[in-house]
Amino acid sequence: MSSGNDCRPQTLTKPALSEKEAAELVDRVFGLNVSWLRPLPSYDDQNFHVGVSGNNNGAEGANEYVLKITNSADSWEPELIQAQTQAMMFLSAQGFPSATPYLTKDGSIMSLESGDPGNKKHMVRLLNYLPGTPVAKIAPSAQLLYEIGKLAASLDKALAEKFHHPSVKSLHRGQFIWNLANVPLLEQYIYALGQNKYRAVVEQVIEQFKGKVIPKLSSFRACINHGDFNDYNILVDCSSTSLENPQYRVSGILDFSDMSYGYYVFEVAIAIMYMMIESPDPLGVGGHVLAGFESVVPLTAEERGALFLLVSGRFAQSLVIAAHTALLYPENKEYLMITAKTGWKHLMTMFEMGQEAVEKKWFETAQAYTHRAPA
């Protein structure tokens, strides 16, 4: 869901290559013969699922890829895209299910190309395709929610402790609108909501965030965040043959374009928020995700105390920025507003219940895991 290092999403230009142009791009830049190609949904980049019939250079390898054409704003930050791609390669080498790039004909992991109708330049990468079903398409069990929380913590811990590529400094993205520390920046986009009860709740979230979270940031433990552990960016496959009680395991982690320096508690809050979206018991998922996360990185009292407002803040970010971006790209409104279908209801319910009651539910569920193995 990246919108550039600039805090103004309207400055980006989403790529608009035709399928024919995209196929020609794959041939010209990567030397692969495209046998079929179809668009994939995206927020502000352009993605295609690509099948190849054979490699022009005779190399062995997978025959399905994802062509990622980055928006024009982010494309002018090659070091940032380099950091994201190197992180994916590092995590794959560490055993995490992340994609890796197919090199260009000149041996690079990415290439700056022109070719859309506006002749803008866009950074282009070809990543190996990760098969699987998005978590959004299944009913995740308590066990899977626990594993997702555990994975989020393990990923952040690995990046914080072992990822030392020179490009990593580009992940200090001070004004990046999707960094959870930047909830107050939503004030400049809140107009997109109009005047209604939803806007009033978002204004309340922003004010409480400024008063209760921002002053505590210095006490949180810093790390590198994936930043978008959402229910479409986590893929699963079925590890059992039972139709009545299928067991799933995580098979893929997608979209590293929101990576930035942040805090461990940010990642668990983001994961909780997105796991709530499609759940029939949205307020119940947080404790399972939290338990998994804390099995790797236990939160401090200060971090736990901010969790309610951090989850609320991520709801506000997703809902406000989606409304703003949908005004700019009405043709992409259906994809942009996925979270809004249930997100407003969940955010309103959280505020109606209040922080104390919601946290009690989360913390009691998480506490139960200390007395038993995950179900």
Secondary structure, 3 states (H helix, E strand, C coil): CCCCCCCCHHHCCCCCCCHHHHHHHHHHHHCEEEEEEEEECCCCCEEEEEEEEEECCCCCCCCEEEEEECCHHHHCCHHHHHHHHHHHHHHHHCCCCECCEECCCCCCCCEEEECCCCCCEEEEEEEECCCCEEHHHCCCCHHHHHHHHHHHHHHHHHHHHHCCCHHHHHHCCCCCCCCHHHHHHHHHCHHHHCCCHHHHHHHHHHHHHHHHCHHHHHHCCEEEECCCCCCCCEEEEECCCCCCCCCEEEEEECCCCCCEEEEHHHHHHHHHHHHHCCCCCHHHHHHHHHHHHHCCCCCCHHHHHHHHHHHHHHHHHHHHHHHHHHHHCHHHHHHHCCCHHHHHHHHHHHHHHCHHHHHHHHHHHHHHHHHCCCC
